[in-house]
Amino acid sequence: MLKKTVLFLVFILLLSCGNKKPVAPPNYSKVLDHSQMTNVLVDLYLVEAILINNMQENSNLKESTTNYYSYLFKKHQINRQQLFNSMEYYCFNTKELSQIYNNVINRLAAMQTIPDEQ
């Protein structure tokens, strides 16, 4: 009886494996280059900082979020899917992503420093 049950489960398992639909790979032809990705991420982190600040001031967060992200995508002439695909691509290419984030950190740090009074 145990043999029949195991064989039945294996048979069901084999049948279920064949029914999967193939998943289309992401379109990596539209991946943002290092410079574009750096610029987008710098602006993205600035938007996030503004939204966090707005959240503390109890403003309309949902509307603000939509407006800021729409502006971000329009400014860089990209769409949400391109950003997601680019992030996915760079997550699999960690050396490149590390270089991009070093640039992002340097740019944000430069913005944060206050120039000396003259």
N, C-alpha and C positions, 0 to 999 in steps of 0.2 A: 504494500500500500504506500509506503514511504517513497519507494522508487518511482511509482506512478505519479505521485504528487510533485516530486522534484523534477521529473521529466516534463510534466505539464507546466510548471513554473518556468523552466528553461525555454520551453516552446513559446510561451506567452511573451517572455522577455525578448526572444529573437524576433518575433513578429512585431513587437512594439518598436524595435530599433529601426526597422525598415520603413516606418511610416513618417519619419521626421522630414519636414520640408527643409531644403537647403537654405541657409541664411546667406543673403548677399553680403559680400565683404564691403566695408565702408569705402567710400570713394576718396582715396588718398591723393587723387590728382589735384584736389582743391585745397591742399594743406597750406596754411599760411607759412611764409618763410620766417627765418629767425627775427628779422627786423620787424615785420608785421606782427608776429606773435608777441614780441616784446612790447610794442606799442599798445596792442590790445590789452595785454595783461596789466600794464601800468594803469591804463584808463579803467580797467575792470576793478582793480584794487582801490582806485580813487572813488569810483562809484560805490563800492561796498562801504568805504569809510563814510561817505556822505549819507548812505542809507542807514548805517548804524547811528550816526548822529541824529538823523531825522526820527529814528525810532525812539530815541531818548527824549525828543521834543514832542512826542505824541502826534506827529503829523500823519497825513494819510499815506501810509507806507505802501499799500498796494498800488496806488496811482503813481506815486513817486518812483517805485521800482520799475513799473512799466515804462514810464517816460524816460528814465535814465538809461535803461537797457536799449530802448528804441533809438535813443540818441547815440549811444555807443556803437550799435550796429550800423547806423546810418553814417556816422563819422568815418568808420573804417571800411565802409562799403562791403560788409560781410553779413552773413545771417547766422542764426543760432546754430544751425547744423554744421556750418563751416568751422565754427569755434569748437564745437564738440568733437568733430572729426580731427581737427588739428590737435586738440588736447589728447585724444586717444592715440593718435600717431606718435606724439612726443612722449607719451607715457611708456610706449614700447621702445623708444629711443632715448634712454635716460641720460646719456652723455649730452645730447643736444638740448634736452630739457633743462639740464643743470646749467648749461651755458646761458640759456634764455633767462632762467631765474636769477642768475648772477647779474645779468644786465638789468633785469627788473628791479632787483634790490638796490643796485647802484643808482639807478634813476630815481627811485623813490627816496633813497637816503639823501640824494642831492637836492630834491625838492623840500625835504624836511629841514635841512640846515638853513639857518637864518643868516643872511649876509651881515657882516660886521658893519656897524654904523660908521659912517665916514665923517 
